[in-house]
Amino acid sequence: MSTCRELSMDVLWSAINQANWVRVEGLLNSSDIFGLHEYREGTNRHPESFNDGNGDILSALCMRNAPLNIIRSTHFIYGQLAMEADYRSLLRWAYNGGGSDHVYGFLLDVAPHTKVNDREAPIHKAILKKRNPFIIKKILMLYPNAVNSRYPDEYGETPCEIFFRLWEDRLEEIRERNKGNFANVLSYHKDYKILLKVKEILILLLKASLSRERNMHYRKFRKQKSWLPLHEAIRYKETPCIFVVLLVELIPDENKKIDASGNYPLHLAVSHNGWHSEYLTECILRQYPRAARMTNKDSKLPLALFIESGKGKNTNNIKNLVHAAPDSISKVDTSTLLYPFMLALCSDRAPISVANELLKMDPSLVQGGVPVSEE
């Protein structure tokens, strides 16, 4: 019996080493593999023939990227073959880039007891190895605090910083190659798959980062129905402009949504003090120019917010905002009772070119004066 068992196990290991997965699946499901079925029944606790000197069968299947159905069936039928130490070794191997995404995902599912602390979480390497979004999601479910800026990698980078550095230039190239608009990327092209992957990971990282900032558990935060990815990407000051533009052009309906303060993405973009907000304003106006006519709950038009933010060295956005909402140039700001050109002249932050441009577009404004309140 011992000789038969050894021979049949030799056949199995040979099939595994040759990556003959049809043969492996047949052997694992047959009664020819002595010892496997005895082990499954609990009568053979430690069969030496399960190890060929290079690890147990489950480890061998994972490290050779066997089909997931074979790995799963082996785990569920003969799960005790791999002890905790083996799972730790497998996960460490997967953390460092070994195995397919599906094998990695399987290991994260079946070995929760091998969790490490957030400082040692594998999110940094998963992003660096360009793992699929579902892997990032699984890791963030296990380690929701791993995106915390207090847990950088050995080079001092946070997961978000690694992600932005890794993909920023690639996104610029794709956009330039498609006539300056992500929406022009054809759905069957490989670039489109890259954009979807980057978009999904960006949203996952934003949710994890913001849930931490707002002291809300990631599992609860990610299920919020009021989640507005474009609004949050603009608010999150670490997000490079090209990633926000990706959401603007790839999810155009987000440009039409308002947050709890009545702000459209355009309101947030014109008042943003970071990166290329004027360029972002231009992109949003192309997608949804109607937002230029809308006031938020403070009765502020995007034009007034743009002037108050102190931008306007490039007056093209002033022209674009007025072109999208012609009436806005002659509307009095309810909080200051000033016309837009007066608001620009009174502001310490707005360049004089803003007031000049507004007056050029409508010289009759200088004849109006400041409206007097009836009170």
Secondary structure, 3 states (H helix, E strand, C coil): CHHHHHHHHHHHHHHHHCCCHHHHHHHHHCCCCCCHHHHHCCCCCCCHHHCCCCCCHHHHHHHCCCCHHHHHHHHHHHHHHCCHHHHHHHHHHHHCCCCCHHHHHHHHHHCHHHCCCHHHCCHHHHHHCCCCHHHHHHHHHHCCCCCCCCCCCCCCCCHHHHHHHHHHHHHHHHHHHCCCCHHHCCCCCHHHHHHHHHHHHHHHHHHHHHHHHCCCCHHHHCCCCCCCHHHHHHHCCCCCHHHHHHHHHHCHHHHHCCCCCCCCHHHHHHCCCCCCHHHHHHHHHHHCHHHHHCCCCCCCCHHHHHHHCCCCCCCHHHHHHHHHCHHHHHCCECCCCECHHHHHHHCCCCCHHHHHHHHHHCHHHHHCCCCCCCC
